[in-house]
Amino acid sequence: MRPMYQGRKLNFTWNKKGFSGNGVFYHDNYDITMIDEDGFSAFAKNSDRNDLFRFQENILMHTAIVNYRVDPSIQSQVFRCKVELIIK
């Protein structure tokens, strides 16, 4: 099995308000569990899809069960991240 969008770049922001990003964060709210000060796991579910994320050691892992067609499909992606700290 290989990634659906091999070589694609993902930009995302993680802060106290939640997530925003291009192409993998499809829900408005996530249940977030902190792994340590630099990592988390997150879960969200609706009638169309279930999404599970884990971010640790600058790696973002994403797995989704998508119910758009008759049979559900599983999508899995792993992103190596460059972390930038933005202080406002």
C-alpha positions in Angstrom: 0.0 0.0 0.0 1.3 3.5 -0.8 0.0 6.9 0.2 -2.9 8.3 -1.8 -1.1 11.6 -2.5 2.5 10.7 -2.4 4.9 13.7 -2.1 2.1 16.1 -1.2 2.8 18.9 1.3 0.6 19.6 4.2 0.5 22.9 6.1 -1.3 22.8 9.5 -1.5 24.9 12.6 -2.1 23.4 16.1 -2.9 25.7 19.0 -5.3 25.9 21.9 -8.2 26.5 19.6 -7.6 23.3 17.7 -6.4 22.5 14.1 -6.5 24.2 10.8 -4.9 22.8 7.7 -5.1 22.1 4.0 -6.6 18.7 3.2 -6.6 16.4 6.3 -8.5 18.2 9.0 -12.2 17.7 8.0 -13.9 18.3 11.3 -14.6 21.4 13.4 -13.9 19.7 16.8 -11.5 17.0 17.9 -11.1 15.1 21.2 -7.4 15.8 21.8 -5.2 14.0 24.3 -1.7 15.4 24.9 1.1 12.9 24.7 3.7 15.3 26.0 4.2 19.1 25.5 5.1 18.6 21.8 2.7 15.7 20.9 -0.9 14.8 20.8 -3.5 12.2 19.6 -6.8 13.5 18.2 -10.1 11.8 17.2 -13.2 13.1 15.4 -16.2 11.3 14.0 -19.3 12.1 12.0 -21.6 10.2 9.6 -19.2 10.5 6.7 -15.8 9.7 8.3 -13.8 8.8 11.4 -10.4 10.5 11.7 -7.5 9.6 14.0 -4.3 11.6 14.3 -1.1 11.2 16.2 1.6 13.8 16.3 4.9 12.9 17.9 8.6 13.6 17.3 7.6 15.8 14.3 5.7 13.0 12.6 1.9 13.4 11.9 0.1 10.1 11.3 -3.4 10.2 10.0 -5.9 7.4 9.5 -9.5 7.7 8.3 -12.4 5.4 7.7 -14.4 7.1 5.0 -18.1 6.2 4.3 -18.7 8.1 1.1 -19.6 5.1 -1.0 -21.4 1.8 -0.5 -18.3 0.2 1.2 -16.1 2.2 3.7 -12.5 2.8 2.7 -9.5 3.2 4.9 -7.0 6.0 4.1 -3.7 6.3 5.9 -1.0 9.0 5.5 2.2 9.8 7.3 3.8 13.3 7.2 7.3 14.3 8.3 6.9 17.8 9.7 9.0 20.8 10.0 7.8 22.5 13.1 7.9 26.3 13.4 7.2 27.9 16.7 5.1 31.1 16.4 4.8 33.3 19.5 2.1 36.0 19.4 
